[in-house]
Amino acid sequence: MSALEQIKYADSDPKIISDVFCTNYSLEEDYVSYIVERGGDHDRNGSDVFIPIFDNMNKKFKSELSGELSSEVIDEFMTPEYSLVFRKCWT
């Protein structure tokens, strides 16, 4: 059974989702749910899942923009200091 099959019956209730994955649930916490499904065709069609966290963005910029921006230029703005600004945009 895949994670998606497990979770589809849990709806959007964080307590039920926590129970499905045997994790601790707390009423004091805020919860966000991200469902990432690669699909069964990944090996055949090369589809990819991209989760836009800071480290992944940095790697993606360097691989996807290599002909347009050098790694040095990307390193100038993708700094640990900027990662804090980036994180605020997603929280």
N, C-alpha and C positions, 0 to 999 in steps of 0.2 A: 504494500500500500504506500503510495507516495504521500509526501507532506500535504500536497493539495487535496488529495482524497481524504486525508485525516481531518483537515481543517474545514472543509466545505460544510460539514455538519455542525461546526461550532459557531457558525454565523459570525457576528462581530462582537460577541460578549467576551471581554478579556478574561473573565474567570473561567469560562468554558474552554477557551483557547489554552489557558495556562494548564488546565487539567489534561487536555489532549496531549500536550508536550511535557507533562510532568514537571512543570516549573512552578516556582513560588509566586503566588498572587498576593498583592497587597492593595487594600482600599486607598492607601495614602499615595500610591503611585499613579502617574498618568501613563497611558499606553497608546502606542501607535503600531498599527499592523502593516507590514510590508509583505506582499506575496510575490515571490519571484518564481516564475515557471519557465523553464528553458524549453520545454516541449520535447517530444520524442524524436524530432527531426534534427536535433543539433549536429550530430555527426554527419548527417547526410547533406544538410543545406548550409551548415556553417553559421547558423544564427547564433547570436551572442546575447548575453544578459549584461547590462551595464548598470551598476549601482553607483550613483554619483556621490560617493564619499570623497574626501579630499585626496587621499592617496590614489584612488582610482582615476580621479580627474587629472591628476598630475601625469600619470602613466598614459592616459588616453590622449592628452594634449601632445605628449612627446611622440606617440606612435601615429596619431592621425594628422598632426600638423607639421610633421617633420620636414616637408618640402616648403612650408611657408614660414615657420618659426624655428630657430635653432633651440637646442636644449638649454643653452645658456640664457636665452631670452626668457624662456618659460620659467627657468629657475629664479629669475629676477622677480617675478610676481607670484610664483607659487611657493611662498616662504612659510615657515612655521608661524610667523606672525599673522600672515594672511589666512592661515588655516583657522584661526580663532574667529576672524570676521566671517569666513565661509560657514563655520559651524552655526553662528548666530542666525544666518539666513535660513537654516534648516530646522531650527528649534523654536 
